[in-house]
């Protein structure tokens, strides 16, 4: 097992592989319940300045539930470390590039070398913070995902980058000025008309000092209205929040509620991806 996985729980380390997938050679962590029988899979994207190995407890829960993980490094992060891509001034470039890479990563899982172990008829998608923004924007384009879950993120980049005084509250303004047209291109809230209704779970701290809950809450309410207008149950969009968690900036994980958050997300994916749990993990 490679050094990068040295601190992983044994149950995960023994079931993990590192690959570079797709035309872009996206660094990917693959974890499978048993590497023997087909399993549904979740494509997961981390937040800005960290890497795909963050929070292995998430992946342990998934494989114990019979769900494979396909976690990728965002552009400029992890195995493709580039500090210039991690700063706020390049955030739009990073979001746009990762959105373009998603399909290539998933298509690579069809390769004969994987023997159909990743069931691409049962795929979920999700991400935290920046990874969640990529997730929500990707869902505005045609796709085959069955469900999605995001954490500490927003589908309204307008509110994040150009907040009103009310939206800013106690949060400092975004550190960099961006071209509104460039923001609109990657902003999920400007592309909702093409969103195909699927189950979505959002997790958030209401005290998040980096990505305020207010903007995400408005986006989720708009998304519910979008579902209802198209004849779908608005309760397919749901959220779980906590007034405060004790996490750094109320953004990096969920502090004392981390276990609750991971369990809720795993149960969500179990419900919608229909895995068959392995005998023992």
Protein Blocks (a to p, Z undefined) as FASTA:
>chain_A
ZZklmmgcfklmmmcccddedjkopacddddfklmaccddddddddehiafkgokllmmm
mmmnopacdddddehiajlgcfklmpmklmmmmmmmmmmmmmmmmmmmmpmklnomacck
bccdddehjlmmmmmmmmmpccfbfbdcdehiafblklmmmccfklnmmaccdfbdcdfk
lmmmmmmklmmmmpccddddddddfklcklcfklmmmmmmmmmmmmmmnopafklpccdd
dfbgoiahhlnojhjmmmmmmmmmmmmmmmmnopacdfbZZ
